[in-house]
Amino acid sequence: MRSLVRVFGLLLLLIVPSCAREETEPLRLGTVLWPGSEPLFLARELGLTDDRSVRLVEYASLGEVGRAFRNGVIDAAHMTLDMALVLQQHGFEPRVVLVLDYSHGGDALLARPEVRRLENLRGRKVAVEDLTTSPYVLGRALEQAGLRPSDVQIVRIPVDQQVRAYEAGEVDAVVTFEPFVDRLRRAGAHELFDSSALPEEIIDVLVVREDRLARYSRQVEHLLQGWFQGLEYLRRDPDGAAARMSPRLDMSPSEFTTAMRSLRLLSLDENRALLGAPSPALVGPARRLQRFMLSQGLMQEPIRSEEMLDARFLEEVREDGR
């Protein structure tokens, strides 16, 4: 009997630490260079979130973020709503727990100086990043000029390699986002189209894999609380926040402040309206986005976008952190 008790005790010693490890395992959140994701890093720097609860995993491109999410390498990701729709269509079950921002100029189509108008893109080489919002922005821009994607030569290049491709003369135009918009301007490109022409269409969201939500519920609440406290710090001390956030994007604080004007960060009340039942306001924009994507072959079949939205974690959050 004593030997059985000892065996049972040893088994408990093996089981309990593994459970503790699982309970304290951090949520792995995939991010990419983008002014709208910087409050995540600001919250970490200010101690509003910690690596024991949330681990920020930095990727070179949104395409890499999407692949990591699909392969289960990360538990959550910062991505655009159109990317989330495609993931849902393919059965990867992303759940939108936070709407980060609207892009109002932060995404853009830039071209060489001799390409003066959108109509001049016919037959030209245009760089886009695969599996991201770039094909959507290109499609909407070409639609405005009476062109279709088949009227240009689409070259699929990761976002971190697009400036090099432009400077090497490999492409005539690039669809990208800040801070790469700023870098292309420095290289001599000019804007033909940007997301300010698409009000509330380019939407950045934070998604968590549906099969990881229960395991990481505490970490998700911690992350959202830190996010809104970071936004409050940004509101109170914009200059100090810009000084902290700009170095990662290789921008000066003034350049970062200008880039931040090309997007709109959303408040807690706005998030609750966008994601909360019984009538989530995000459903309308998601349906409009989906219709265009279906018409352009960017999605193959419709989905019920409302099934992606999860507002329950927002109910426990306060902007002042109290």
N, C-alpha and C positions, 0 to 999 in steps of 0.2 A: 504493500500500500504506500509506504514511504517513497519507494522508487517511482511510483506513479505520480505522487504529488510533486516530486522533484522534476519529473518530465513535464508535467503540466505547467509548473512554474517557469521552466526554461522556455516553453512555447509562448507563455505570456510575455516574457522578456523580449522574444523575437518579434511578436506581433505588435506590442505597444509602441516601440520606437518607429516601426514602419507606418503606423497610423499617424503618429505625431508628425513624421516627415511629410505625409500627404496633406495634413491639415495646414502645415506652415509653408507648403510649396508655393512659390510665387506664380502669379498669373503672368504668362509670357505674352507681351503685347508688341506686335510688329509695327514699326513706324518707318517713315521715309522723310527726307528733307522737304519741308513745307512750312511756311510761317504759321499756318493754323495748327500744326502739331507741337509747336514749341512750348505752349503752356504746359504740356505733359512734362517736358524737361525742366521747365521753370518750377513746377510743383515739386519735382524730385530735388532740385537744388535747394529749395526753400525748406525742405524737410516735411512737406505736406503729404508726400507719399514716400515709401521706402522700398528698397529692393527685396526686403523679406516678403512683401505683399505683392508688389508689381515690379516686374523686370522689363524694362524697355529694350527691345531688340531692334537695332537699327539696320535697315536694308538700303541698298543703293538705288532701288527702283520700286515702283508700285507693282510691277510684274513679279518681282521677287517676293514681295509681301503676299500677293495673291497665291503664288505657288506654295509658300510656306504654310499659309492657312489651309489650302486644299490638302496638303500632305500631313497635316496635324503637327507640324514642327512648332507652331505657336498656337496659343489658345484664343487670342483676340487680335484685332488688327484695326488700324486706322486706314480707311479706304474711301473711295467715292461710292455714292449710292448705286450708280450703274454697275460697278464691280460687284456689289453685294447682290444685286438682282441676278446677275449671271451665275454667281455662286449658288444662290437659292435654286435657280433653274436646274443646275447640275446636281442638286441633292446634298450640298455641303452644309445646309442649315445654318447660315449666319443669323444671329439675332442682334438687331440694332438696339443698343442700350443707351446711346447718346448721339445727338446730332451736334457736330462740332462747329461747322461753319457753312456759309454760302460763299462760293467764289464769285466775286463781282469784279473780275479783271485779272485775277491771279492765274487763270489758265488762258493761254493765248496761242495764236498761230502767227509766227514771225517768218519773214522772207528776206531774200537778198534785196538790196536797194533797187535793182532793175525790175523786180516784180512789184509793180506799183499797186495793182488791184487784185482782188480775189479772182477775177476772170482770167488774169494772166497766169494762173496756176495750171491751166490746162496743159497736160503733157509733161508737167514738171515733177521732179522727185520731192516728195514730202515725207519727212521722218515722223513716225508716231511710235509710241511704246505699246507693244502688244498687251492684251488682257487688261487694259486700263481705260480711263475716260478719254484718252487722246482720240481714238477713232470716233467717239461721239462728238467731240468738239469739232473735229474735221468735217464730219458729216453735216453738222448744223451750219458751219461756215460755208461749205460748198453749196448747200441748199439755198442760202441767201444769194449766191452768185448764179444760180440756175445750173450748177454743175452737180455731178454725182462722183462718188469715190472712184468709179471706173475711169473718170476723165483725168485722173492724176496717177502718177506712179508712187504707190505707197511703199515706203522703205521702213521696215520694222527695226528700230534701234532703241536699246534701253536708254532711259532718260539721262543717266550719268555719262553716256557716250555721245549724246546728241550735239553738244557744243563742239567737240572734236570733229565730228562728221561734217558739221557746217563749215568750220574753219578749213577743213581739208578739201572743201568743194565737192563733197560726195552727195550733198542734197541741196535743193534750192529753197526749201522751207522746212520749218519744224513746228510741231504742235507739242507744247510743253507747259510747265507751270513754274511758279516761283520756287526757289531762287534762280532757276535756269533761264527764266525769261530775262531777268536782269543780266545774266552772263551773256546771253545772245545779243542783247542790246549793246553791250560793251564790245562785242565782236563785229558790230556793224549792221546787225539785222534790224528790221523795223516791223511793227505790228500791223497785220492786216485785219485781225479779228481777235476779240477777247471775250471772256465770259461775262463782261458787263452787258453784252447784248443778249445774254441768256439768264435773265433774273430768276434766281431761286431754282435753277436747273442743275447746276453743278454743286452738289451737296456732299460734304464730307461727314462720314459717320464713323462711330466706333462700334465694331461688331464683335460678338463673342460666339464661339462655336456652341450650338445648342446642347451638345452632349457634355459640355464642360461647365455650364452655368451653375448647376447645383453644387458641384465640387468647389467652385471658385466664387460663390455668392458673396462671401465676406470681402474677398479681394476686389470684386467689382464695385461694391459699395465704397470701399476705401479709395479706389481709383477715381470714382465720380466725385466724391467729396473733395479730394485733392485737386481735381480739375477746376471745380467752381471756386475753390479758395484761391487757386492760381489766377483765375480770371479777375477775382476781386483785387488781388495784389496788382495786376496789370492795370485795372481801372484807377486805383489809388495812386500808383507811381509809374506811369507809362514810360518815363525816361529811364528810371532804374531798371524796369523790366526789359526794355529794349537793349540796354547795356548788357544784361545777363543773357538774353536770348539770341542776339545777333551773331556772336562768334561762330556758332555751329553752322550757320548758313553762309559763312564767309562774307558777311555784310557788315558795314558800319552801322551803328545804332540809328543814324538818320535814314540809311537805305532800308533797314529793317522796318522802321516806322512807316516809310512810304509803301513798302510791300504789304504791310498789315492793312493799309487802307484799301487794298484790292480784295479783301474778304470781310465777312461780317461774322463775328463769333456770337453764338446764341446763348441766351440766358437760361436759367433753370426753368422759369415760367414758360418760356418759348418751347423748351424741350418737352415739358409736360403736355403742352398743347399739341405738339407734333407727334408724340408717341403714345399719349394716353387714350384710354377708352373713354366713352364709347365711339367717338369719331376722331381718330388720329388724323391731324391735319397733314401729315406727311404722305398719306395714301394718295391724295390728288396728284402732287408732283411726281410720285413714283409711278402712277399709272400713265401720266403724260410721257414721262421718260421711257417707259416700257413700250408704248405705242411706236415712238420714233425708232427705238432700237429694233423692234420687230420689223418695221418697214425697211430698215437698212441692212437687215441680216445680222445685226449685232447680238440678237437673241433669236432662238429657234422656236420657242413656244411661250405662251403667257404664263404668269404665275399669279398667286394671290399675295400681293406685296404686304397686306396687313398682317399676314402670318409671321412676317419677319420682325415685327415691332414689339419691344418688351420694355414697358415703362415702370415696372415694379421697383427697380433699384432707385429710381429718381424720387420715389416717395420718402425715402429715408435721408435724403440729402438736403442740406441747408447751405445757401450761398455764403453765409457768414461763418459756417463751420461749427456753430454752437448746437 
